[in-house]
Amino acid sequence: MPSEKAAYPPCRPFQTASRMPPAIRSADKASRTAARPQAPAQLL
């Protein structure tokens, strides 16, 4: 929902992923995509 997304800051997936080891990054990306692909900012 647009109103729900407006309450969160813009998503920065690359900035977050750059601080993670590759194994954690891939697992985090998979769980993030499966959980809520339309609003990744809520999971950061």
Secondary structure, DSSP 8 states (H G I E B T S, - for coil): -HHHHHTS----HHHHHTTS-HHHHHHHHHHHHHH-TT-GGGG-
